[in-house]
Amino acid sequence: MLIFYWIAGVLFGLTALPAVGYFIAYLLTGEDGCQRRAVAFYRWATTIALATFNVTLYKYVILAFLALF
């Protein structure tokens, strides 16, 4: 699972950092293109974070289910 967490962290960083950058660019310039890119990167970062949380949660659910037998 450690490799999975590292991959998820890197992917999250690669999507969250551009989201922040484009949001700052949008605040400074007011261009709609920067806002659309910031929102797109933010949505991908959120998707990665929630998917990582779900995988972690279901890992423990599956392990608990296997412990019953």
mmCIF file as Biopython writes it, N, C-alpha, C and O atoms, coordinates in Angstrom:
data_model
#
loop_
_atom_site.group_PDB
_atom_site.id
_atom_site.type_symbol
_atom_site.label_atom_id
_atom_site.label_alt_id
_atom_site.label_comp_id
_atom_site.label_asym_id
_atom_site.label_entity_id
_atom_site.label_seq_id
_atom_site.pdbx_PDB_ins_code
_atom_site.Cartn_x
_atom_site.Cartn_y
_atom_site.Cartn_z
_atom_site.occupancy
_atom_site.B_iso_or_equiv
_atom_site.auth_seq_id
_atom_site.auth_asym_id
_atom_site.pdbx_PDB_model_num
ATOM 1   N N  . MET A ? 1  ? 0.817   -1.195  0.000   1.0 0.0 1  A 1 
ATOM 2   C CA . MET A ? 1  ? 0.000   0.000   0.000   1.0 0.0 1  A 1 
ATOM 3   C C  . MET A ? 1  ? 0.859   1.256   0.000   1.0 0.0 1  A 1 
ATOM 4   O O  . MET A ? 1  ? 0.398   2.321   -0.410  1.0 0.0 1  A 1 
ATOM 5   N N  . LEU A ? 2  ? 2.085   1.143   0.450   1.0 0.0 2  A 1 
ATOM 6   C CA . LEU A ? 2  ? 2.941   2.314   0.507   1.0 0.0 2  A 1 
ATOM 7   C C  . LEU A ? 2  ? 3.197   2.874   -0.890  1.0 0.0 2  A 1 
ATOM 8   O O  . LEU A ? 2  ? 3.210   4.089   -1.087  1.0 0.0 2  A 1 
ATOM 9   N N  . ILE A ? 3  ? 3.399   1.982   -1.853  1.0 0.0 3  A 1 
ATOM 10  C CA . ILE A ? 3  ? 3.610   2.436   -3.230  1.0 0.0 3  A 1 
ATOM 11  C C  . ILE A ? 3  ? 2.351   3.133   -3.746  1.0 0.0 3  A 1 
ATOM 12  O O  . ILE A ? 3  ? 2.440   4.148   -4.438  1.0 0.0 3  A 1 
ATOM 13  N N  . PHE A ? 4  ? 1.185   2.591   -3.412  1.0 0.0 4  A 1 
ATOM 14  C CA . PHE A ? 4  ? -0.073  3.218   -3.818  1.0 0.0 4  A 1 
ATOM 15  C C  . PHE A ? 4  ? -0.195  4.622   -3.236  1.0 0.0 4  A 1 
ATOM 16  O O  . PHE A ? 4  ? -0.611  5.549   -3.931  1.0 0.0 4  A 1 
ATOM 17  N N  . TYR A ? 5  ? 0.167   4.783   -1.956  1.0 0.0 5  A 1 
ATOM 18  C CA . TYR A ? 5  ? 0.087   6.108   -1.331  1.0 0.0 5  A 1 
ATOM 19  C C  . TYR A ? 5  ? 1.059   7.082   -1.973  1.0 0.0 5  A 1 
ATOM 20  O O  . TYR A ? 5  ? 0.727   8.254   -2.151  1.0 0.0 5  A 1 
ATOM 21  N N  . TRP A ? 6  ? 2.248   6.622   -2.323  1.0 0.0 6  A 1 
ATOM 22  C CA . TRP A ? 6  ? 3.199   7.491   -2.992  1.0 0.0 6  A 1 
ATOM 23  C C  . TRP A ? 6  ? 2.689   7.912   -4.374  1.0 0.0 6  A 1 
ATOM 24  O O  . TRP A ? 6  ? 2.789   9.081   -4.747  1.0 0.0 6  A 1 
ATOM 25  N N  . ILE A ? 7  ? 2.152   6.971   -5.115  1.0 0.0 7  A 1 
ATOM 26  C CA . ILE A ? 7  ? 1.620   7.302   -6.440  1.0 0.0 7  A 1 
ATOM 27  C C  . ILE A ? 7  ? 0.454   8.270   -6.313  1.0 0.0 7  A 1 
ATOM 28  O O  . ILE A ? 7  ? 0.365   9.235   -7.072  1.0 0.0 7  A 1 
ATOM 29  N N  . ALA A ? 8  ? -0.440  8.021   -5.361  1.0 0.0 8  A 1 
ATOM 30  C CA . ALA A ? 8  ? -1.581  8.914   -5.156  1.0 0.0 8  A 1 
ATOM 31  C C  . ALA A ? 8  ? -1.113  10.300  -4.721  1.0 0.0 8  A 1 
ATOM 32  O O  . ALA A ? 8  ? -1.666  11.309  -5.161  1.0 0.0 8  A 1 
ATOM 33  N N  . GLY A ? 9  ? -0.103  10.352  -3.865  1.0 0.0 9  A 1 
ATOM 34  C CA . GLY A ? 9  ? 0.418   11.646  -3.421  1.0 0.0 9  A 1 
ATOM 35  C C  . GLY A ? 9  ? 1.056   12.431  -4.551  1.0 0.0 9  A 1 
ATOM 36  O O  . GLY A ? 9  ? 0.870   13.643  -4.658  1.0 0.0 9  A 1 
ATOM 37  N N  . VAL A ? 10 ? 1.809   11.737  -5.393  1.0 0.0 10 A 1 
ATOM 38  C CA . VAL A ? 10 ? 2.435   12.411  -6.534  1.0 0.0 10 A 1 
ATOM 39  C C  . VAL A ? 10 ? 1.374   12.907  -7.510  1.0 0.0 10 A 1 
ATOM 40  O O  . VAL A ? 10 ? 1.447   14.040  -7.986  1.0 0.0 10 A 1 
ATOM 41  N N  . LEU A ? 11 ? 0.396   12.067  -7.807  1.0 0.0 11 A 1 
ATOM 42  C CA . LEU A ? 11 ? -0.677  12.490  -8.719  1.0 0.0 11 A 1 
ATOM 43  C C  . LEU A ? 11 ? -1.479  13.646  -8.132  1.0 0.0 11 A 1 
ATOM 44  O O  . LEU A ? 11 ? -1.869  14.565  -8.852  1.0 0.0 11 A 1 
ATOM 45  N N  . PHE A ? 12 ? -1.724  13.599  -6.820  1.0 0.0 12 A 1 
ATOM 46  C CA . PHE A ? 12 ? -2.432  14.692  -6.173  1.0 0.0 12 A 1 
ATOM 47  C C  . PHE A ? 12 ? -1.626  15.985  -6.276  1.0 0.0 12 A 1 
ATOM 48  O O  . PHE A ? 12 ? -2.176  17.047  -6.569  1.0 0.0 12 A 1 
ATOM 49  N N  . GLY A ? 13 ? -0.334  15.889  -6.036  1.0 0.0 13 A 1 
ATOM 50  C CA . GLY A ? 13 ? 0.516   17.067  -6.148  1.0 0.0 13 A 1 
ATOM 51  C C  . GLY A ? 13 ? 0.568   17.615  -7.563  1.0 0.0 13 A 1 
ATOM 52  O O  . GLY A ? 13 ? 0.564   18.828  -7.772  1.0 0.0 13 A 1 
ATOM 53  N N  . LEU A ? 14 ? 0.616   16.704  -8.537  1.0 0.0 14 A 1 
ATOM 54  C CA . LEU A ? 14 ? 0.672   17.139  -9.931  1.0 0.0 14 A 1 
ATOM 55  C C  . LEU A ? 14 ? -0.635  17.774  -10.405 1.0 0.0 14 A 1 
ATOM 56  O O  . LEU A ? 14 ? -0.648  18.457  -11.429 1.0 0.0 14 A 1 
ATOM 57  N N  . THR A ? 15 ? -1.710  17.566  -9.694  1.0 0.0 15 A 1 
ATOM 58  C CA . THR A ? 15 ? -2.970  18.204  -10.071 1.0 0.0 15 A 1 
ATOM 59  C C  . THR A ? 15 ? -3.331  19.365  -9.148  1.0 0.0 15 A 1 
ATOM 60  O O  . THR A ? 15 ? -3.957  20.328  -9.592  1.0 0.0 15 A 1 
ATOM 61  N N  . ALA A ? 16 ? -2.950  19.292  -7.882  1.0 0.0 16 A 1 
ATOM 62  C CA . ALA A ? 16 ? -3.307  20.364  -6.951  1.0 0.0 16 A 1 
ATOM 63  C C  . ALA A ? 16 ? -2.440  21.609  -7.160  1.0 0.0 16 A 1 
ATOM 64  O O  . ALA A ? 16 ? -2.939  22.731  -7.085  1.0 0.0 16 A 1 
ATOM 65  N N  . LEU A ? 17 ? -1.154  21.414  -7.419  1.0 0.0 17 A 1 
ATOM 66  C CA . LEU A ? 17 ? -0.275  22.567  -7.607  1.0 0.0 17 A 1 
ATOM 67  C C  . LEU A ? 17 ? -0.650  23.407  -8.828  1.0 0.0 17 A 1 
ATOM 68  O O  . LEU A ? 17 ? -0.678  24.632  -8.716  1.0 0.0 17 A 1 
ATOM 69  N N  . PRO A ? 18 ? -0.941  22.808  -9.994  1.0 0.0 18 A 1 
ATOM 70  C CA . PRO A ? 18 ? -1.404  23.637  -11.107 1.0 0.0 18 A 1 
ATOM 71  C C  . PRO A ? 18 ? -2.756  24.306  -10.820 1.0 0.0 18 A 1 
ATOM 72  O O  . PRO A ? 18 ? -3.018  25.408  -11.301 1.0 0.0 18 A 1 
ATOM 73  N N  . ALA A ? 19 ? -3.606  23.643  -10.042 1.0 0.0 19 A 1 
ATOM 74  C CA . ALA A ? 19 ? -4.888  24.261  -9.689  1.0 0.0 19 A 1 
ATOM 75  C C  . ALA A ? 19 ? -4.657  25.533  -8.903  1.0 0.0 19 A 1 
ATOM 76  O O  . ALA A ? 19 ? -5.306  26.547  -9.159  1.0 0.0 19 A 1 
ATOM 77  N N  . VAL A ? 20 ? -3.746  25.493  -7.956  1.0 0.0 20 A 1 
ATOM 78  C CA . VAL A ? 20 ? -3.436  26.689  -7.170  1.0 0.0 20 A 1 
ATOM 79  C C  . VAL A ? 20 ? -2.789  27.750  -8.060  1.0 0.0 20 A 1 
ATOM 80  O O  . VAL A ? 20 ? -3.111  28.934  -7.960  1.0 0.0 20 A 1 
ATOM 81  N N  . GLY A ? 21 ? -1.884  27.319  -8.922  1.0 0.0 21 A 1 
ATOM 82  C CA . GLY A ? 21 ? -1.219  28.264  -9.823  1.0 0.0 21 A 1 
ATOM 83  C C  . GLY A ? 21 ? -2.192  28.960  -10.758 1.0 0.0 21 A 1 
ATOM 84  O O  . GLY A ? 21 ? -2.135  30.178  -10.928 1.0 0.0 21 A 1 
ATOM 85  N N  . TYR A ? 22 ? -3.078  28.192  -11.361 1.0 0.0 22 A 1 
ATOM 86  C CA . TYR A ? 22 ? -4.062  28.795  -12.258 1.0 0.0 22 A 1 
ATOM 87  C C  . TYR A ? 22 ? -5.065  29.655  -11.499 1.0 0.0 22 A 1 
ATOM 88  O O  . TYR A ? 22 ? -5.551  30.653  -12.033 1.0 0.0 22 A 1 
ATOM 89  N N  . PHE A ? 23 ? -5.378  29.283  -10.264 1.0 0.0 23 A 1 
ATOM 90  C CA . PHE A ? 23 ? -6.287  30.111  -9.477  1.0 0.0 23 A 1 
ATOM 91  C C  . PHE A ? 23 ? -5.638  31.457  -9.150  1.0 0.0 23 A 1 
ATOM 92  O O  . PHE A ? 23 ? -6.290  32.499  -9.208  1.0 0.0 23 A 1 
ATOM 93  N N  . ILE A ? 24 ? -4.357  31.425  -8.809  1.0 0.0 24 A 1 
ATOM 94  C CA . ILE A ? 24 ? -3.649  32.683  -8.555  1.0 0.0 24 A 1 
ATOM 95  C C  . ILE A ? 24 ? -3.573  33.514  -9.834  1.0 0.0 24 A 1 
ATOM 96  O O  . ILE A ? 24 ? -3.740  34.733  -9.803  1.0 0.0 24 A 1 
ATOM 97  N N  . ALA A ? 25 ? -3.319  32.842  -10.961 1.0 0.0 25 A 1 
ATOM 98  C CA . ALA A ? 25 ? -3.297  33.562  -12.242 1.0 0.0 25 A 1 
ATOM 99  C C  . ALA A ? 25 ? -4.667  34.157  -12.552 1.0 0.0 25 A 1 
ATOM 100 O O  . ALA A ? 25 ? -4.759  35.262  -13.086 1.0 0.0 25 A 1 
ATOM 101 N N  . TYR A ? 26 ? -5.721  33.435  -12.221 1.0 0.0 26 A 1 
ATOM 102 C CA . TYR A ? 26 ? -7.072  33.964  -12.433 1.0 0.0 26 A 1 
ATOM 103 C C  . TYR A ? 26 ? -7.323  35.179  -11.540 1.0 0.0 26 A 1 
ATOM 104 O O  . TYR A ? 26 ? -7.921  36.160  -11.982 1.0 0.0 26 A 1 
ATOM 105 N N  . LEU A ? 27 ? -6.872  35.118  -10.291 1.0 0.0 27 A 1 
ATOM 106 C CA . LEU A ? 27 ? -7.059  36.258  -9.397  1.0 0.0 27 A 1 
ATOM 107 C C  . LEU A ? 27 ? -6.308  37.488  -9.888  1.0 0.0 27 A 1 
ATOM 108 O O  . LEU A ? 27 ? -6.781  38.614  -9.740  1.0 0.0 27 A 1 
ATOM 109 N N  . LEU A ? 28 ? -5.133  37.263  -10.473 1.0 0.0 28 A 1 
ATOM 110 C CA . LEU A ? 28 ? -4.321  38.386  -10.931 1.0 0.0 28 A 1 
ATOM 111 C C  . LEU A ? 28 ? -4.790  38.955  -12.268 1.0 0.0 28 A 1 
ATOM 112 O O  . LEU A ? 28 ? -4.721  40.164  -12.489 1.0 0.0 28 A 1 
ATOM 113 N N  . THR A ? 29 ? -5.270  38.076  -13.168 1.0 0.0 29 A 1 
ATOM 114 C CA . THR A ? 29 ? -5.615  38.532  -14.514 1.0 0.0 29 A 1 
ATOM 115 C C  . THR A ? 29 ? -7.112  38.612  -14.758 1.0 0.0 29 A 1 
ATOM 116 O O  . THR A ? 29 ? -7.567  39.466  -15.518 1.0 0.0 29 A 1 
ATOM 117 N N  . GLY A ? 30 ? -7.878  37.744  -14.131 1.0 0.0 30 A 1 
ATOM 118 C CA . GLY A ? 30 ? -9.319  37.723  -14.355 1.0 0.0 30 A 1 
ATOM 119 C C  . GLY A ? 30 ? -9.735  37.008  -15.631 1.0 0.0 30 A 1 
ATOM 120 O O  . GLY A ? 30 ? -10.891 37.106  -16.044 1.0 0.0 30 A 1 
ATOM 121 N N  . GLU A ? 31 ? -8.807  36.288  -16.264 1.0 0.0 31 A 1 
ATOM 122 C CA . GLU A ? 31 ? -9.133  35.578  -17.502 1.0 0.0 31 A 1 
ATOM 123 C C  . GLU A ? 31 ? -9.957  34.325  -17.199 1.0 0.0 31 A 1 
ATOM 124 O O  . GLU A ? 31 ? -9.694  33.607  -16.235 1.0 0.0 31 A 1 
ATOM 125 N N  . ASP A ? 32 ? -10.951 34.084  -18.041 1.0 0.0 32 A 1 
ATOM 126 C CA . ASP A ? 32 ? -11.820 32.927  -17.844 1.0 0.0 32 A 1 
ATOM 127 C C  . ASP A ? 32 ? -11.098 31.604  -18.108 1.0 0.0 32 A 1 
ATOM 128 O O  . ASP A ? 32 ? -11.438 30.583  -17.510 1.0 0.0 32 A 1 
ATOM 129 N N  . GLY A ? 33 ? -10.106 31.617  -18.999 1.0 0.0 33 A 1 
ATOM 130 C CA . GLY A ? 33 ? -9.361  30.391  -19.296 1.0 0.0 33 A 1 
ATOM 131 C C  . GLY A ? 33 ? -8.611  29.884  -18.078 1.0 0.0 33 A 1 
ATOM 132 O O  . GLY A ? 33 ? -8.545  28.678  -17.841 1.0 0.0 33 A 1 
ATOM 133 N N  . CYS A ? 34 ? -8.047  30.798  -17.306 1.0 0.0 34 A 1 
ATOM 134 C CA . CYS A ? 34 ? -7.340  30.391  -16.086 1.0 0.0 34 A 1 
ATOM 135 C C  . CYS A ? 34 ? -8.312  29.794  -15.073 1.0 0.0 34 A 1 
ATOM 136 O O  . CYS A ? 34 ? -7.981  28.841  -14.368 1.0 0.0 34 A 1 
ATOM 137 N N  . GLN A ? 35 ? -9.496  30.355  -15.009 1.0 0.0 35 A 1 
ATOM 138 C CA . GLN A ? 35 ? -10.492 29.825  -14.074 1.0 0.0 35 A 1 
ATOM 139 C C  . GLN A ? 35 ? -10.922 28.421  -14.478 1.0 0.0 35 A 1 
ATOM 140 O O  . GLN A ? 35 ? -11.041 27.538  -13.629 1.0 0.0 35 A 1 
ATOM 141 N N  . ARG A ? 36 ? -11.154 28.211  -15.768 1.0 0.0 36 A 1 
ATOM 142 C CA . ARG A ? 36 ? -11.568 26.884  -16.233 1.0 0.0 36 A 1 
ATOM 143 C C  . ARG A ? 36 ? -10.483 25.841  -15.971 1.0 0.0 36 A 1 
ATOM 144 O O  . ARG A ? 36 ? -10.784 24.718  -15.567 1.0 0.0 36 A 1 
ATOM 145 N N  . ARG A ? 37 ? -9.227  26.208  -16.199 1.0 0.0 37 A 1 
ATOM 146 C CA . ARG A ? 37 ? -8.137  25.268  -15.937 1.0 0.0 37 A 1 
ATOM 147 C C  . ARG A ? 37 ? -7.997  24.985  -14.442 1.0 0.0 37 A 1 
ATOM 148 O O  . ARG A ? 37 ? -7.763  23.845  -14.040 1.0 0.0 37 A 1 
ATOM 149 N N  . ALA A ? 38 ? -8.142  26.025  -13.624 1.0 0.0 38 A 1 
ATOM 150 C CA . ALA A ? 38 ? -8.053  25.832  -12.173 1.0 0.0 38 A 1 
ATOM 151 C C  . ALA A ? 38 ? -9.149  24.897  -11.689 1.0 0.0 38 A 1 
ATOM 152 O O  . ALA A ? 38 ? -8.893  24.022  -10.862 1.0 0.0 38 A 1 
ATOM 153 N N  . VAL A ? 39 ? -10.349 25.067  -12.185 1.0 0.0 39 A 1 
ATOM 154 C CA . VAL A ? 39 ? -11.470 24.215  -11.781 1.0 0.0 39 A 1 
ATOM 155 C C  . VAL A ? 39 ? -11.238 22.779  -12.258 1.0 0.0 39 A 1 
ATOM 156 O O  . VAL A ? 39 ? -11.511 21.828  -11.525 1.0 0.0 39 A 1 
ATOM 157 N N  . ALA A ? 40 ? -10.739 22.625  -13.473 1.0 0.0 40 A 1 
ATOM 158 C CA . ALA A ? 40 ? -10.498 21.275  -13.999 1.0 0.0 40 A 1 
ATOM 159 C C  . ALA A ? 40 ? -9.430  20.552  -13.172 1.0 0.0 40 A 1 
ATOM 160 O O  . ALA A ? 40 ? -9.607  19.390  -12.807 1.0 0.0 40 A 1 
ATOM 161 N N  . PHE A ? 41 ? -8.330  21.237  -12.882 1.0 0.0 41 A 1 
ATOM 162 C CA . PHE A ? 41 ? -7.284  20.610  -12.070 1.0 0.0 41 A 1 
ATOM 163 C C  . PHE A ? 41 ? -7.777  20.339  -10.655 1.0 0.0 41 A 1 
ATOM 164 O O  . PHE A ? 41 ? -7.431  19.316  -10.063 1.0 0.0 41 A 1 
ATOM 165 N N  . TYR A ? 42 ? -8.580  21.245  -10.110 1.0 0.0 42 A 1 
ATOM 166 C CA . TYR A ? 42 ? -9.122  21.038  -8.764  1.0 0.0 42 A 1 
ATOM 167 C C  . TYR A ? 42 ? -10.028 19.814  -8.719  1.0 0.0 42 A 1 
ATOM 168 O O  . TYR A ? 42 ? -9.975  19.033  -7.769  1.0 0.0 42 A 1 
ATOM 169 N N  . ARG A ? 43 ? -10.847 19.651  -9.730  1.0 0.0 43 A 1 
ATOM 170 C CA . ARG A ? 43 ? -11.741 18.485  -9.766  1.0 0.0 43 A 1 
ATOM 171 C C  . ARG A ? 43 ? -10.963 17.189  -9.862  1.0 0.0 43 A 1 
ATOM 172 O O  . ARG A ? 43 ? -11.327 16.201  -9.224  1.0 0.0 43 A 1 
ATOM 173 N N  . TRP A ? 44 ? -9.881  17.174  -10.660 1.0 0.0 44 A 1 
ATOM 174 C CA . TRP A ? 44 ? -9.061  15.969  -10.739 1.0 0.0 44 A 1 
ATOM 175 C C  . TRP A ? 44 ? -8.360  15.702  -9.416  1.0 0.0 44 A 1 
ATOM 176 O O  . TRP A ? 44 ? -8.265  14.552  -8.987  1.0 0.0 44 A 1 
ATOM 177 N N  . ALA A ? 45 ? -7.867  16.755  -8.763  1.0 0.0 45 A 1 
ATOM 178 C CA . ALA A ? 45 ? -7.208  16.573  -7.465  1.0 0.0 45 A 1 
ATOM 179 C C  . ALA A ? 45 ? -8.196  16.022  -6.440  1.0 0.0 45 A 1 
ATOM 180 O O  . ALA A ? 45 ? -7.850  15.146  -5.647  1.0 0.0 45 A 1 
ATOM 181 N N  . THR A ? 46 ? -9.412  16.530  -6.457  1.0 0.0 46 A 1 
ATOM 182 C CA . THR A ? 46 ? -10.439 16.044  -5.546  1.0 0.0 46 A 1 
ATOM 183 C C  . THR A ? 46 ? -10.781 14.583  -5.841  1.0 0.0 46 A 1 
ATOM 184 O O  . THR A ? 46 ? -10.963 13.785  -4.921  1.0 0.0 46 A 1 
ATOM 185 N N  . THR A ? 47 ? -10.866 14.243  -7.111  1.0 0.0 47 A 1 
ATOM 186 C CA . THR A ? 47 ? -11.151 12.862  -7.498  1.0 0.0 47 A 1 
ATOM 187 C C  . THR A ? 47 ? -10.057 11.920  -7.011  1.0 0.0 47 A 1 
ATOM 188 O O  . THR A ? 47 ? -10.349 10.837  -6.505  1.0 0.0 47 A 1 
ATOM 189 N N  . ILE A ? 48 ? -8.814  12.321  -7.161  1.0 0.0 48 A 1 
ATOM 190 C CA . ILE A ? 48 ? -7.694  11.487  -6.711  1.0 0.0 48 A 1 
ATOM 191 C C  . ILE A ? 48 ? -7.721  11.326  -5.197  1.0 0.0 48 A 1 
ATOM 192 O O  . ILE A ? 48 ? -7.514  10.228  -4.681  1.0 0.0 48 A 1 
ATOM 193 N N  . ALA A ? 49 ? -7.976  12.426  -4.483  1.0 0.0 49 A 1 
ATOM 194 C CA . ALA A ? 49 ? -8.012  12.354  -3.016  1.0 0.0 49 A 1 
ATOM 195 C C  . ALA A ? 49 ? -9.144  11.451  -2.532  1.0 0.0 49 A 1 
ATOM 196 O O  . ALA A ? 49 ? -8.946  10.636  -1.631  1.0 0.0 49 A 1 
ATOM 197 N N  . LEU A ? 50 ? -10.312 11.591  -3.118  1.0 0.0 50 A 1 
ATOM 198 C CA . LEU A ? 50 ? -11.444 10.767  -2.694  1.0 0.0 50 A 1 
ATOM 199 C C  . LEU A ? 50 ? -11.262 9.306   -3.087  1.0 0.0 50 A 1 
ATOM 200 O O  . LEU A ? 50 ? -11.670 8.414   -2.343  1.0 0.0 50 A 1 
ATOM 201 N N  . ALA A ? 51 ? -10.663 9.052   -4.234  1.0 0.0 51 A 1 
ATOM 202 C CA . ALA A ? 51 ? -10.408 7.667   -4.644  1.0 0.0 51 A 1 
ATOM 203 C C  . ALA A ? 51 ? -9.395  7.014   -3.702  1.0 0.0 51 A 1 
ATOM 204 O O  . ALA A ? 51 ? -9.538  5.843   -3.350  1.0 0.0 51 A 1 
ATOM 205 N N  . THR A ? 52 ? -8.379  7.766   -3.297  1.0 0.0 52 A 1 
ATOM 206 C CA . THR A ? 52 ? -7.406  7.235   -2.348  1.0 0.0 52 A 1 
ATOM 207 C C  . THR A ? 52 ? -8.070  6.918   -1.016  1.0 0.0 52 A 1 
ATOM 208 O O  . THR A ? 52 ? -7.800  5.878   -0.415  1.0 0.0 52 A 1 
ATOM 209 N N  . PHE A ? 53 ? -8.933  7.807   -0.558  1.0 0.0 53 A 1 
ATOM 210 C CA . PHE A ? 53 ? -9.664  7.567   0.680   1.0 0.0 53 A 1 
ATOM 211 C C  . PHE A ? 53 ? -10.539 6.325   0.564   1.0 0.0 53 A 1 
ATOM 212 O O  . PHE A ? 53 ? -10.583 5.512   1.488   1.0 0.0 53 A 1 
ATOM 213 N N  . ASN A ? 54 ? -11.230 6.168   -0.554  1.0 0.0 54 A 1 
ATOM 214 C CA . ASN A ? 54 ? -12.091 5.006   -0.749  1.0 0.0 54 A 1 
ATOM 215 C C  . ASN A ? 54 ? -11.297 3.705   -0.767  1.0 0.0 54 A 1 
ATOM 216 O O  . ASN A ? 54 ? -11.711 2.718   -0.161  1.0 0.0 54 A 1 
ATOM 217 N N  . VAL A ? 55 ? -10.173 3.698   -1.451  1.0 0.0 55 A 1 
ATOM 218 C CA . VAL A ? 55 ? -9.350  2.488   -1.496  1.0 0.0 55 A 1 
ATOM 219 C C  . VAL A ? 55 ? -8.863  2.137   -0.102  1.0 0.0 55 A 1 
ATOM 220 O O  . VAL A ? 55 ? -8.870  0.967   0.283   1.0 0.0 55 A 1 
ATOM 221 N N  . THR A ? 56 ? -8.439  3.139   0.659   1.0 0.0 56 A 1 
ATOM 222 C CA . THR A ? 56 ? -7.985  2.898   2.030   1.0 0.0 56 A 1 
ATOM 223 C C  . THR A ? 56 ? -9.119  2.358   2.894   1.0 0.0 56 A 1 
ATOM 224 O O  . THR A ? 56 ? -8.928  1.407   3.651   1.0 0.0 56 A 1 
ATOM 225 N N  . LEU A ? 57 ? -10.280 2.957   2.782   1.0 0.0 57 A 1 
ATOM 226 C CA . LEU A ? 57 ? -11.424 2.527   3.572   1.0 0.0 57 A 1 
ATOM 227 C C  . LEU A ? 57 ? -11.837 1.102   3.223   1.0 0.0 57 A 1 
ATOM 228 O O  . LEU A ? 57 ? -12.061 0.284   4.115   1.0 0.0 57 A 1 
ATOM 229 N N  . TYR A ? 58 ? -11.940 0.802   1.928   1.0 0.0 58 A 1 
ATOM 230 C CA . TYR A ? 58 ? -12.365 -0.533  1.527   1.0 0.0 58 A 1 
ATOM 231 C C  . TYR A ? 58 ? -11.306 -1.582  1.817   1.0 0.0 58 A 1 
ATOM 232 O O  . TYR A ? 58 ? -11.631 -2.760  1.964   1.0 0.0 58 A 1 
ATOM 233 N N  . LYS A ? 59 ? -10.047 -1.177  1.901   1.0 0.0 59 A 1 
ATOM 234 C CA . LYS A ? 59 ? -9.005  -2.115  2.314   1.0 0.0 59 A 1 
ATOM 235 C C  . LYS A ? 59 ? -9.311  -2.634  3.710   1.0 0.0 59 A 1 
ATOM 236 O O  . LYS A ? 59 ? -9.229  -3.836  3.966   1.0 0.0 59 A 1 
ATOM 237 N N  . TYR A ? 60 ? -9.665  -1.721  4.614   1.0 0.0 60 A 1 
ATOM 238 C CA . TYR A ? 60 ? -9.972  -2.134  5.980   1.0 0.0 60 A 1 
ATOM 239 C C  . TYR A ? 60 ? -11.291 -2.892  6.069   1.0 0.0 60 A 1 
ATOM 240 O O  . TYR A ? 60 ? -11.431 -3.780  6.910   1.0 0.0 60 A 1 
ATOM 241 N N  . VAL A ? 61 ? -12.241 -2.566  5.238   1.0 0.0 61 A 1 
ATOM 242 C CA . VAL A ? 61 ? -13.510 -3.310  5.212   1.0 0.0 61 A 1 
ATOM 243 C C  . VAL A ? 61 ? -13.264 -4.746  4.756   1.0 0.0 61 A 1 
ATOM 244 O O  . VAL A ? 61 ? -13.795 -5.688  5.345   1.0 0.0 61 A 1 
ATOM 245 N N  . ILE A ? 62 ? -12.470 -4.910  3.722   1.0 0.0 62 A 1 
ATOM 246 C CA . ILE A ? 62 ? -12.178 -6.249  3.216   1.0 0.0 62 A 1 
ATOM 247 C C  . ILE A ? 62 ? -11.368 -7.051  4.234   1.0 0.0 62 A 1 
ATOM 248 O O  . ILE A ? 62 ? -11.621 -8.238  4.439   1.0 0.0 62 A 1 
ATOM 249 N N  . LEU A ? 63 ? -10.391 -6.395  4.871   1.0 0.0 63 A 1 
ATOM 250 C CA . LEU A ? 63 ? -9.609  -7.093  5.893   1.0 0.0 63 A 1 
ATOM 251 C C  . LEU A ? 63 ? -10.467 -7.500  7.073   1.0 0.0 63 A 1 
ATOM 252 O O  . LEU A ? 63 ? -10.273 -8.582  7.626   1.0 0.0 63 A 1 
ATOM 253 N N  . ALA A ? 64 ? -11.411 -6.662  7.472   1.0 0.0 64 A 1 
ATOM 254 C CA . ALA A ? 64 ? -12.321 -7.013  8.575   1.0 0.0 64 A 1 
ATOM 255 C C  . ALA A ? 64 ? -13.221 -8.174  8.162   1.0 0.0 64 A 1 
ATOM 256 O O  . ALA A ? 64 ? -13.494 -9.065  8.966   1.0 0.0 64 A 1 
ATOM 257 N N  . PHE A ? 65 ? -13.675 -8.167  6.928   1.0 0.0 65 A 1 
ATOM 258 C CA . PHE A ? 65 ? -14.522 -9.255  6.445   1.0 0.0 65 A 1 
ATOM 259 C C  . PHE A ? 65 ? -13.738 -10.570 6.410   1.0 0.0 65 A 1 
ATOM 260 O O  . PHE A ? 65 ? -14.268 -11.619 6.775   1.0 0.0 65 A 1 
ATOM 261 N N  . LEU A ? 66 ? -12.495 -10.513 5.978   1.0 0.0 66 A 1 
ATOM 262 C CA . LEU A ? 66 ? -11.676 -11.725 5.945   1.0 0.0 66 A 1 
ATOM 263 C C  . LEU A ? 66 ? -11.339 -12.204 7.350   1.0 0.0 66 A 1 
ATOM 264 O O  . LEU A ? 66 ? -11.132 -13.402 7.544   1.0 0.0 66 A 1 
ATOM 265 N N  . ALA A ? 67 ? -11.277 -11.324 8.324   1.0 0.0 67 A 1 
ATOM 266 C CA . ALA A ? 67 ? -10.970 -11.715 9.689   1.0 0.0 67 A 1 
ATOM 267 C C  . ALA A ? 67 ? -12.130 -12.489 10.323  1.0 0.0 67 A 1 
ATOM 268 O O  . ALA A ? 67 ? -11.944 -13.173 11.329  1.0 0.0 67 A 1 
ATOM 269 N N  . LEU A ? 68 ? -13.310 -12.383 9.742   1.0 0.0 68 A 1 
ATOM 270 C CA . LEU A ? 68 ? -14.451 -13.127 10.272  1.0 0.0 68 A 1 
ATOM 271 C C  . LEU A ? 68 ? -14.329 -14.614 10.029  1.0 0.0 68 A 1 
ATOM 272 O O  . LEU A ? 68 ? -14.924 -15.417 10.748  1.0 0.0 68 A 1 
ATOM 273 N N  . PHE A ? 69 ? -13.559 -14.985 9.020   1.0 0.0 69 A 1 
ATOM 274 C CA . PHE A ? 69 ? -13.456 -16.393 8.646   1.0 0.0 69 A 1 
ATOM 275 C C  . PHE A ? 69 ? -12.170 -16.995 9.076   1.0 0.0 69 A 1 
ATOM 276 O O  . PHE A ? 69 ? -11.931 -18.178 8.834   1.0 0.0 69 A 1 
#
